[in-house]
């Protein structure tokens, strides 16, 4: 079975279309999504629409999704994220707010757990260091835990090297415990501005990361039109 794994679209429709195009072309049989459909980008409604209509889809809530529907305080967000989430809440339809508010923080499947942050802190932990992976091991409930939130593609459980690169597929051993971050579709932060997503083939246990070009300028023009913060517009070009 082919799993299409992605996260952190953040209202970026051009990046989402690039990723969904690839996942469809590769015959994805089940979509796994690790949260933050909205926040930052100019097309929150279109992105919620496209993602909620994927089938079958297993999806958890992200911190921006919760904030956009009033379930999470925005006081601790930085000023750019806060401005974007306030704009997002204003434009998001009520139906989409209800959809986001009903997403679970943790999704448990037989072979996967899906959380936005980490198993021990599903909404908020930024899982970037090996020590954090080790501290999370007692909380792992499936061979593969999918996370998002950091916007950096990583895999923990494969030894000391954990950056995930698009030119280097990884074979996952059955019975071992991995934490996988497919990177961010709509706002990458690993000095690579291409949209990120991953495919996992459960038959041969092959995990592959993909980085995809999309029309960044079109997304940025829309953000400018909605007067979203300049820093959020510029960082799409930097991929950071
Ligand atoms: Zn995010």
py3Dmol code that shows the C-alpha trace and the ligand (Angstrom):
import py3Dmol

protein = """\
ATOM      1  CA  UNK A   1       0.000   0.000   0.000  1.00  0.00           C
ATOM      2  CA  UNK A   2       1.267   3.474  -0.909  1.00  0.00           C
ATOM      3  CA  UNK A   3       0.906   6.124   1.788  1.00  0.00           C
ATOM      4  CA  UNK A   4       1.159   9.801   0.806  1.00  0.00           C
ATOM      5  CA  UNK A   5       2.530  11.701   3.801  1.00  0.00           C
ATOM      6  CA  UNK A   6       2.530  15.485   4.116  1.00  0.00           C
ATOM      7  CA  UNK A   7       2.092  18.326   6.582  1.00  0.00           C
ATOM      8  CA  UNK A   8       2.023  22.094   7.188  1.00  0.00           C
ATOM      9  CA  UNK A   9       0.322  23.355   4.030  1.00  0.00           C
ATOM     10  CA  UNK A  10      -0.448  26.656   5.795  1.00  0.00           C
ATOM     11  CA  UNK A  11      -2.901  28.005   3.241  1.00  0.00           C
ATOM     12  CA  UNK A  12      -0.483  27.705   0.313  1.00  0.00           C
ATOM     13  CA  UNK A  13      -2.679  26.390  -2.505  1.00  0.00           C
ATOM     14  CA  UNK A  14       0.009  26.394  -5.216  1.00  0.00           C
ATOM     15  CA  UNK A  15       2.293  24.227  -3.049  1.00  0.00           C
ATOM     16  CA  UNK A  16      -0.630  21.964  -2.115  1.00  0.00           C
ATOM     17  CA  UNK A  17      -1.584  21.440  -5.762  1.00  0.00           C
ATOM     18  CA  UNK A  18       2.000  20.473  -6.603  1.00  0.00           C
ATOM     19  CA  UNK A  19       2.120  17.955  -3.758  1.00  0.00           C
ATOM     20  CA  UNK A  20      -1.321  16.461  -4.441  1.00  0.00           C
ATOM     21  CA  UNK A  21      -0.430  16.138  -8.128  1.00  0.00           C
ATOM     22  CA  UNK A  22       2.617  14.062  -7.277  1.00  0.00           C
ATOM     23  CA  UNK A  23       0.848  11.957  -4.631  1.00  0.00           C
ATOM     24  CA  UNK A  24      -1.938  11.129  -7.097  1.00  0.00           C
ATOM     25  CA  UNK A  25       0.505  10.330  -9.874  1.00  0.00           C
ATOM     26  CA  UNK A  26       2.299   7.897  -7.536  1.00  0.00           C
ATOM     27  CA  UNK A  27      -0.982   6.080  -6.792  1.00  0.00           C
ATOM     28  CA  UNK A  28      -1.380   7.087  -3.158  1.00  0.00           C
ATOM     29  CA  UNK A  29      -3.891   4.738  -1.522  1.00  0.00           C
ATOM     30  CA  UNK A  30      -4.061   6.499   1.869  1.00  0.00           C
ATOM     31  CA  UNK A  31      -3.227  10.116   2.766  1.00  0.00           C
ATOM     32  CA  UNK A  32      -1.596  10.880   6.124  1.00  0.00           C
ATOM     33  CA  UNK A  33      -1.596  14.553   7.151  1.00  0.00           C
ATOM     34  CA  UNK A  34       0.167  15.912  10.267  1.00  0.00           C
ATOM     35  CA  UNK A  35      -1.653  19.208  10.812  1.00  0.00           C
ATOM     36  CA  UNK A  36      -1.608  22.966  10.099  1.00  0.00           C
ATOM     37  CA  UNK A  37      -3.737  23.277   6.976  1.00  0.00           C
ATOM     38  CA  UNK A  38      -4.095  27.013   7.651  1.00  0.00           C
ATOM     39  CA  UNK A  39      -2.100  29.968   9.015  1.00  0.00           C
ATOM     40  CA  UNK A  40       0.454  32.130   7.114  1.00  0.00           C
ATOM     41  CA  UNK A  41      -0.804  31.571   3.553  1.00  0.00           C
ATOM     42  CA  UNK A  42      -3.473  33.266   1.413  1.00  0.00           C
ATOM     43  CA  UNK A  43      -5.851  30.349   0.621  1.00  0.00           C
ATOM     44  CA  UNK A  44      -7.031  28.757   3.875  1.00  0.00           C
ATOM     45  CA  UNK A  45     -10.534  27.900   2.621  1.00  0.00           C
ATOM     46  CA  UNK A  46      -9.335  26.342  -0.629  1.00  0.00           C
ATOM     47  CA  UNK A  47      -6.724  24.277   1.229  1.00  0.00           C
ATOM     48  CA  UNK A  48      -9.208  22.977   3.821  1.00  0.00           C
ATOM     49  CA  UNK A  49     -11.561  22.095   0.960  1.00  0.00           C
ATOM     50  CA  UNK A  50      -8.928  20.186  -0.985  1.00  0.00           C
ATOM     51  CA  UNK A  51      -7.578  18.285   2.021  1.00  0.00           C
ATOM     52  CA  UNK A  52     -10.864  17.334   3.659  1.00  0.00           C
ATOM     53  CA  UNK A  53     -12.015  15.830   0.357  1.00  0.00           C
ATOM     54  CA  UNK A  54      -9.053  13.436   0.113  1.00  0.00           C
ATOM     55  CA  UNK A  55     -10.029   9.841   0.736  1.00  0.00           C
ATOM     56  CA  UNK A  56      -9.010   7.866   2.650  1.00  0.00           C
ATOM     57  CA  UNK A  57      -7.434  10.544   4.810  1.00  0.00           C
ATOM     58  CA  UNK A  58      -6.026  10.325   8.342  1.00  0.00           C
ATOM     59  CA  UNK A  59      -5.435  13.798   9.731  1.00  0.00           C
ATOM     60  CA  UNK A  60      -4.607  15.400  13.078  1.00  0.00           C
ATOM     61  CA  UNK A  61      -4.937  19.007  14.263  1.00  0.00           C
ATOM     62  CA  UNK A  62      -2.074  21.494  14.180  1.00  0.00           C
ATOM     63  CA  UNK A  63      -1.553  24.441  16.518  1.00  0.00           C
ATOM     64  CA  UNK A  64      -2.488  26.939  13.764  1.00  0.00           C
ATOM     65  CA  UNK A  65      -5.643  24.949  12.928  1.00  0.00           C
ATOM     66  CA  UNK A  66      -6.707  25.137  16.577  1.00  0.00           C
ATOM     67  CA  UNK A  67      -5.858  28.844  16.830  1.00  0.00           C
ATOM     68  CA  UNK A  68      -7.777  29.666  13.639  1.00  0.00           C
ATOM     69  CA  UNK A  69     -10.984  28.256  15.124  1.00  0.00           C
ATOM     70  CA  UNK A  70     -10.511  29.832  18.550  1.00  0.00           C
ATOM     71  CA  UNK A  71      -9.391  26.709  20.429  1.00  0.00           C
ATOM     72  CA  UNK A  72      -5.868  27.955  21.146  1.00  0.00           C
ATOM     73  CA  UNK A  73      -4.605  31.267  22.465  1.00  0.00           C
ATOM     74  CA  UNK A  74      -2.543  33.264  19.980  1.00  0.00           C
ATOM     75  CA  UNK A  75      -0.727  35.272  22.660  1.00  0.00           C
ATOM     76  CA  UNK A  76       2.379  33.067  22.445  1.00  0.00           C
ATOM     77  CA  UNK A  77       2.520  33.190  18.613  1.00  0.00           C
ATOM     78  CA  UNK A  78       5.130  35.584  17.196  1.00  0.00           C
ATOM     79  CA  UNK A  79       3.688  38.818  15.779  1.00  0.00           C
ATOM     80  CA  UNK A  80       3.760  37.588  12.145  1.00  0.00           C
ATOM     81  CA  UNK A  81       2.035  34.308  12.931  1.00  0.00           C
ATOM     82  CA  UNK A  82      -0.493  36.152  15.101  1.00  0.00           C
ATOM     83  CA  UNK A  83      -1.372  38.647  12.365  1.00  0.00           C
ATOM     84  CA  UNK A  84      -1.754  35.854   9.839  1.00  0.00           C
ATOM     85  CA  UNK A  85      -3.920  33.749  12.132  1.00  0.00           C
ATOM     86  CA  UNK A  86      -6.180  36.721  12.914  1.00  0.00           C
ATOM     87  CA  UNK A  87      -6.649  37.280   9.172  1.00  0.00           C
ATOM     88  CA  UNK A  88      -7.216  33.547   8.660  1.00  0.00           C
ATOM     89  CA  UNK A  89      -9.895  33.376  11.371  1.00  0.00           C
ATOM     90  CA  UNK A  90     -11.718  36.271   9.733  1.00  0.00           C
ATOM     91  CA  UNK A  91     -11.849  34.710   6.262  1.00  0.00           C
ATOM     92  CA  UNK A  92     -12.308  31.054   7.197  1.00  0.00           C
ATOM     93  CA  UNK A  93     -15.873  29.839   6.628  1.00  0.00           C
ATOM     94  CA  UNK A  94     -17.830  28.620   9.619  1.00  0.00           C
ATOM     95  CA  UNK A  95     -18.072  25.162   8.109  1.00  0.00           C
ATOM     96  CA  UNK A  96     -14.280  24.958   7.812  1.00  0.00           C
ATOM     97  CA  UNK A  97     -13.828  26.270  11.353  1.00  0.00           C
ATOM     98  CA  UNK A  98     -16.072  23.473  12.612  1.00  0.00           C
ATOM     99  CA  UNK A  99     -14.100  20.923  10.571  1.00  0.00           C
ATOM    100  CA  UNK A 100     -10.775  22.153  12.027  1.00  0.00           C
ATOM    101  CA  UNK A 101     -12.168  22.295  15.571  1.00  0.00           C
ATOM    102  CA  UNK A 102     -13.185  18.635  15.378  1.00  0.00           C
ATOM    103  CA  UNK A 103      -9.748  17.308  14.366  1.00  0.00           C
ATOM    104  CA  UNK A 104      -8.068  15.126  17.007  1.00  0.00           C
ATOM    105  CA  UNK A 105      -4.685  15.994  18.488  1.00  0.00           C
ATOM    106  CA  UNK A 106      -3.544  12.379  18.111  1.00  0.00           C
ATOM    107  CA  UNK A 107      -4.621   9.886  15.442  1.00  0.00           C
ATOM    108  CA  UNK A 108      -3.847   6.228  16.106  1.00  0.00           C
ATOM    109  CA  UNK A 109      -3.833   3.685  13.253  1.00  0.00           C
ATOM    110  CA  UNK A 110      -2.534   0.096  13.415  1.00  0.00           C
ATOM    111  CA  UNK A 111       0.794   1.017  11.785  1.00  0.00           C
ATOM    112  CA  UNK A 112       0.974   4.788  12.308  1.00  0.00           C
ATOM    113  CA  UNK A 113       0.486   7.459  14.916  1.00  0.00           C
ATOM    114  CA  UNK A 114      -0.077  10.971  13.566  1.00  0.00           C
ATOM    115  CA  UNK A 115       0.558  14.050  15.721  1.00  0.00           C
ATOM    116  CA  UNK A 116       1.552  17.602  14.832  1.00  0.00           C
ATOM    117  CA  UNK A 117       4.279  18.145  17.455  1.00  0.00           C
ATOM    118  CA  UNK A 118       5.414  14.986  19.244  1.00  0.00           C
ATOM    119  CA  UNK A 119       3.866  11.932  20.921  1.00  0.00           C
ATOM    120  CA  UNK A 120       4.341  13.396  24.404  1.00  0.00           C
ATOM    121  CA  UNK A 121       3.175  16.901  23.459  1.00  0.00           C
ATOM    122  CA  UNK A 122       0.960  16.497  20.372  1.00  0.00           C
ATOM    123  CA  UNK A 123       0.398  20.155  19.569  1.00  0.00           C
ATOM    124  CA  UNK A 124       3.454  22.099  20.638  1.00  0.00           C
ATOM    125  CA  UNK A 125       6.800  20.272  20.862  1.00  0.00           C
ATOM    126  CA  UNK A 126       9.299  21.135  18.108  1.00  0.00           C
ATOM    127  CA  UNK A 127      10.988  17.789  17.601  1.00  0.00           C
ATOM    128  CA  UNK A 128      14.406  18.527  16.146  1.00  0.00           C
ATOM    129  CA  UNK A 129      17.009  16.810  18.357  1.00  0.00           C
ATOM    130  CA  UNK A 130      17.965  13.224  18.920  1.00  0.00           C
ATOM    131  CA  UNK A 131      17.576  13.644  22.725  1.00  0.00           C
ATOM    132  CA  UNK A 132      13.955  14.607  22.210  1.00  0.00           C
ATOM    133  CA  UNK A 133      13.382  11.499  20.082  1.00  0.00           C
ATOM    134  CA  UNK A 134      14.806   9.334  22.864  1.00  0.00           C
ATOM    135  CA  UNK A 135      12.634  11.009  25.485  1.00  0.00           C
ATOM    136  CA  UNK A 136       9.602  10.356  23.262  1.00  0.00           C
ATOM    137  CA  UNK A 137      10.337   6.625  22.798  1.00  0.00           C
ATOM    138  CA  UNK A 138       8.215   5.557  25.822  1.00  0.00           C
ATOM    139  CA  UNK A 139       5.260   7.373  24.228  1.00  0.00           C
ATOM    140  CA  UNK A 140       5.519   5.647  20.820  1.00  0.00           C
ATOM    141  CA  UNK A 141       2.537   3.416  20.000  1.00  0.00           C
ATOM    142  CA  UNK A 142       3.229   2.389  16.382  1.00  0.00           C
ATOM    143  CA  UNK A 143       6.218   1.573  14.182  1.00  0.00           C
ATOM    144  CA  UNK A 144       5.948   4.918  12.420  1.00  0.00           C
ATOM    145  CA  UNK A 145       4.932   8.158  14.081  1.00  0.00           C
ATOM    146  CA  UNK A 146       4.313  10.996  11.635  1.00  0.00           C
ATOM    147  CA  UNK A 147       4.908  14.541  12.915  1.00  0.00           C
ATOM    148  CA  UNK A 148       5.037  18.051  11.440  1.00  0.00           C
ATOM    149  CA  UNK A 149       5.388  21.480  13.109  1.00  0.00           C
ATOM    150  CA  UNK A 150       9.145  22.128  12.583  1.00  0.00           C
ATOM    151  CA  UNK A 151       8.831  22.334   8.774  1.00  0.00           C
ATOM    152  CA  UNK A 152      12.086  20.366   8.507  1.00  0.00           C
ATOM    153  CA  UNK A 153      12.146  16.877   6.912  1.00  0.00           C
ATOM    154  CA  UNK A 154      13.686  14.436   9.393  1.00  0.00           C
ATOM    155  CA  UNK A 155      13.628  10.808  10.377  1.00  0.00           C
ATOM    156  CA  UNK A 156      14.536   9.543  13.838  1.00  0.00           C
ATOM    157  CA  UNK A 157      15.247   5.866  14.458  1.00  0.00           C
ATOM    158  CA  UNK A 158      17.685   5.285  11.558  1.00  0.00           C
ATOM    159  CA  UNK A 159      20.901   5.991  13.453  1.00  0.00           C
ATOM    160  CA  UNK A 160      22.684   9.262  14.072  1.00  0.00           C
ATOM    161  CA  UNK A 161      22.014  10.873  10.658  1.00  0.00           C
ATOM    162  CA  UNK A 162      18.483  12.097  10.564  1.00  0.00           C
ATOM    163  CA  UNK A 163      18.080  14.701   7.820  1.00  0.00           C
ATOM    164  CA  UNK A 164      15.779  13.340   5.124  1.00  0.00           C
ATOM    165  CA  UNK A 165      16.876  14.162   1.561  1.00  0.00           C
ATOM    166  CA  UNK A 166      14.927  13.834  -1.658  1.00  0.00           C
ATOM    167  CA  UNK A 167      17.719  11.956  -3.407  1.00  0.00           C
ATOM    168  CA  UNK A 168      18.116   9.301  -0.695  1.00  0.00           C
ATOM    169  CA  UNK A 169      15.245   6.843  -0.076  1.00  0.00           C
ATOM    170  CA  UNK A 170      15.319   5.024   3.259  1.00  0.00           C
ATOM    171  CA  UNK A 171      14.296   1.432   4.003  1.00  0.00           C
ATOM    172  CA  UNK A 172      12.422   1.138   7.302  1.00  0.00           C
ATOM    173  CA  UNK A 173      12.876  -2.083   9.245  1.00  0.00           C
ATOM    174  CA  UNK A 174       9.678  -3.751  10.482  1.00  0.00           C
ATOM    175  CA  UNK A 175       9.326  -3.681  14.272  1.00  0.00           C
ATOM    176  CA  UNK A 176      11.615  -0.670  14.684  1.00  0.00           C
ATOM    177  CA  UNK A 177      10.213   2.615  15.943  1.00  0.00           C
ATOM    178  CA  UNK A 178      10.582   5.680  13.766  1.00  0.00           C
ATOM    179  CA  UNK A 179       9.481   9.278  13.965  1.00  0.00           C
ATOM    180  CA  UNK A 180       9.079  10.813  10.523  1.00  0.00           C
ATOM    181  CA  UNK A 181       8.646  14.441   9.574  1.00  0.00           C
ATOM    182  CA  UNK A 182       7.828  14.825   5.848  1.00  0.00           C
ATOM    183  CA  UNK A 183       8.791  18.533   5.935  1.00  0.00           C
ATOM    184  CA  UNK A 184       6.411  21.349   5.111  1.00  0.00           C
ATOM    185  CA  UNK A 185       4.320  21.516   1.967  1.00  0.00           C
ATOM    186  CA  UNK A 186       3.533  25.227   2.165  1.00  0.00           C
ATOM    187  CA  UNK A 187       6.350  26.911   4.125  1.00  0.00           C
ATOM    188  CA  UNK A 188       9.615  24.882   4.117  1.00  0.00           C
ATOM    189  CA  UNK A 189      12.287  25.929   6.635  1.00  0.00           C
ATOM    190  CA  UNK A 190      15.310  23.823   5.730  1.00  0.00           C
ATOM    191  CA  UNK A 191      16.893  26.321   3.307  1.00  0.00           C
ATOM    192  CA  UNK A 192      15.091  24.663   0.410  1.00  0.00           C
ATOM    193  CA  UNK A 193      12.083  26.561  -0.926  1.00  0.00           C
ATOM    194  CA  UNK A 194      10.484  23.596  -2.715  1.00  0.00           C
ATOM    195  CA  UNK A 195       7.287  22.004  -1.363  1.00  0.00           C
ATOM    196  CA  UNK A 196       8.004  18.857   0.650  1.00  0.00           C
ATOM    197  CA  UNK A 197       6.145  15.538   0.958  1.00  0.00           C
ATOM    198  CA  UNK A 198       6.910  11.830   1.360  1.00  0.00           C
ATOM    199  CA  UNK A 199       5.720   8.476   0.075  1.00  0.00           C
ATOM    200  CA  UNK A 200       5.895   5.232   2.021  1.00  0.00           C
ATOM    201  CA  UNK A 201       5.410   1.877   0.288  1.00  0.00           C
ATOM    202  CA  UNK A 202       4.451  -0.531   3.070  1.00  0.00           C
ATOM    203  CA  UNK A 203       5.195  -3.597   0.913  1.00  0.00           C
ATOM    204  CA  UNK A 204       8.884  -2.937   0.405  1.00  0.00           C
ATOM    205  CA  UNK A 205       9.154  -0.548   3.408  1.00  0.00           C
ATOM    206  CA  UNK A 206      10.621   2.155   1.203  1.00  0.00           C
ATOM    207  CA  UNK A 207      10.308   5.767   2.310  1.00  0.00           C
ATOM    208  CA  UNK A 208      11.045   8.514  -0.177  1.00  0.00           C
ATOM    209  CA  UNK A 209      11.054  12.275   0.198  1.00  0.00           C
ATOM    210  CA  UNK A 210      10.072  14.565  -2.678  1.00  0.00           C
ATOM    211  CA  UNK A 211      10.750  18.280  -3.169  1.00  0.00           C
ATOM    212  CA  UNK A 212       8.606  20.034  -5.740  1.00  0.00           C
ATOM    213  CA  UNK A 213       8.792  23.361  -7.534  1.00  0.00           C
ATOM    214  CA  UNK A 214       5.635  25.446  -7.392  1.00  0.00           C
ATOM    215  CA  UNK A 215       4.609  28.980  -8.372  1.00  0.00           C
ATOM    216  CA  UNK A 216       6.015  30.809  -5.308  1.00  0.00           C
ATOM    217  CA  UNK A 217       5.517  34.221  -6.930  1.00  0.00           C
ATOM    218  CA  UNK A 218       1.801  33.613  -7.407  1.00  0.00           C
ATOM    219  CA  UNK A 219       1.403  32.708  -3.714  1.00  0.00           C
ATOM    220  CA  UNK A 220       3.424  35.769  -2.693  1.00  0.00           C
ATOM    221  CA  UNK A 221       1.342  38.101  -4.877  1.00  0.00           C
ATOM    222  CA  UNK A 222      -1.839  36.874  -3.240  1.00  0.00           C
ATOM    223  CA  UNK A 223      -0.296  37.365   0.216  1.00  0.00           C
ATOM    224  CA  UNK A 224       0.659  40.921  -0.725  1.00  0.00           C
ATOM    225  CA  UNK A 225      -2.903  41.545  -1.927  1.00  0.00           C
ATOM    226  CA  UNK A 226      -4.233  40.495   1.492  1.00  0.00           C
ATOM    227  CA  UNK A 227      -1.553  42.607   3.275  1.00  0.00           C
ATOM    228  CA  UNK A 228      -0.098  39.610   5.070  1.00  0.00           C
ATOM    229  CA  UNK A 229       3.257  40.331   6.811  1.00  0.00           C
ATOM    230  CA  UNK A 230       6.210  40.916   4.449  1.00  0.00           C
ATOM    231  CA  UNK A 231       8.428  38.540   6.420  1.00  0.00           C
ATOM    232  CA  UNK A 232       6.014  35.664   5.785  1.00  0.00           C
ATOM    233  CA  UNK A 233       5.976  36.526   2.068  1.00  0.00           C
ATOM    234  CA  UNK A 234       9.784  36.724   1.788  1.00  0.00           C
ATOM    235  CA  UNK A 235      10.539  33.519   3.695  1.00  0.00           C
ATOM    236  CA  UNK A 236       8.774  31.443   1.028  1.00  0.00           C
ATOM    237  CA  UNK A 237      11.581  32.463  -1.369  1.00  0.00           C
ATOM    238  CA  UNK A 238      14.301  31.627   1.155  1.00  0.00           C
ATOM    239  CA  UNK A 239      12.765  28.312   2.216  1.00  0.00           C
ATOM    240  CA  UNK A 240      13.476  29.288   5.777  1.00  0.00           C
TER     241      UNK A 240
END
"""
ligand_1 = """\
1
ZN
Zn 3.353 24.679 10.828
"""
view = py3Dmol.view(width=600, height=400)
view.addModel(protein, "pdb")
view.setStyle({"model": 0}, {"cartoon": {"style": "trace"}})
view.addModel(ligand_1, "xyz")
view.setStyle({"model": 1}, {"stick": {}})
view.zoomTo()
view.show()
